[in-house]
Amino acid sequence: MTAEIVPFGLPRPIAEQTIRRLARVDRFVIEPVFSLKMRERGFTMRQVMETLKEGHINQGPRLDECGDWRCRVKKRIAGRLVRVVVAIHDMNLLYLVSVH
């Protein structure tokens, strides 16, 4: 009899690979509040995309109430720390939730 190993949660390296892949092929949805917060906090879309493509997860991933994997990706760009909260939906779509 063989045992099947069932992983608990989404490992960070897999989540980072998924986020980078989806960012490269423009498979993301920008939540309305995200655009507002981005403008209020003085971030540009270029900073957000660079963070998604090259940053590292520093919180999560954790399963949220919608069944998506939510995590926070961070990267220092031009001396400024950019943190982007994303939700990975079905491993094939990113929701950009917040930036700070």
C-alpha positions in Angstrom: 0.0 0.0 0.0 1.4 3.4 -0.9 0.8 6.6 1.0 -0.1 9.8 -0.8 1.4 13.0 0.6 -1.0 15.9 0.8 0.7 19.2 1.3 -0.8 21.7 3.7 -0.9 25.2 2.3 0.9 26.8 -0.5 4.7 26.9 -0.1 6.2 30.4 -0.5 8.6 29.4 -3.4 5.7 28.1 -5.4 3.6 31.2 -4.6 6.5 33.5 -5.7 6.9 31.6 -8.9 3.2 31.8 -9.6 3.0 35.6 -8.8 6.0 36.3 -11.1 4.6 34.2 -13.9 1.1 35.8 -13.7 2.6 39.3 -13.6 4.8 38.6 -16.6 1.8 37.6 -18.8 -0.5 40.3 -17.4 -2.9 37.9 -15.7 -4.1 40.2 -13.0 -7.1 42.2 -11.9 -6.7 45.6 -10.3 -9.3 46.0 -7.5 -10.9 49.5 -7.5 -9.5 50.3 -4.0 -6.0 49.3 -5.1 -5.9 52.2 -7.7 -7.1 54.7 -5.1 -4.6 53.6 -2.5 -1.8 53.6 -5.1 -2.5 57.2 -6.0 -3.0 58.3 -2.3 0.3 56.7 -1.3 2.3 57.9 -4.2 3.2 54.6 -5.9 3.4 54.0 -9.7 2.2 51.0 -11.6 5.8 50.5 -12.7 6.9 50.1 -9.0 4.0 47.7 -8.4 4.9 45.5 -11.4 8.6 45.5 -10.5 7.6 44.3 -7.0 5.5 41.5 -8.4 8.1 40.4 -10.9 11.1 40.6 -8.6 10.0 40.9 -5.0 9.7 38.3 -2.2 6.8 37.2 -0.1 7.1 38.4 3.5 3.6 37.5 4.7 1.6 34.4 3.8 0.5 32.8 1.7 -2.7 32.1 3.7 -6.1 30.9 2.5 -8.6 33.8 2.7 -12.4 33.8 3.1 -12.8 33.6 -0.7 -10.6 30.5 -1.1 -7.7 32.5 -2.6 -4.1 32.4 -1.5 -3.4 35.9 -0.1 0.1 37.2 0.5 2.2 40.3 0.7 5.2 40.8 -1.7 7.8 43.4 -0.9 10.8 45.0 -2.7 12.9 48.1 -2.1 12.8 50.3 -5.3 14.9 53.5 -5.5 15.2 53.6 -1.7 11.5 53.1 -1.1 9.9 50.0 0.3 7.0 48.8 -1.9 4.6 46.2 -0.4 1.8 44.8 -2.6 -1.0 42.5 -1.2 -2.2 40.0 -3.8 -4.7 37.2 -3.9 -3.8 34.2 -6.1 -7.1 32.9 -7.6 -7.1 29.2 -8.9 -3.3 29.6 -9.5 -4.1 31.4 -12.8 -5.1 34.9 -11.9 -3.9 37.6 -9.5 -6.0 40.1 -7.7 -4.1 43.2 -6.7 -5.7 44.0 -3.3 -3.6 46.8 -1.7 -0.3 48.6 -1.9 1.6 50.3 1.0 
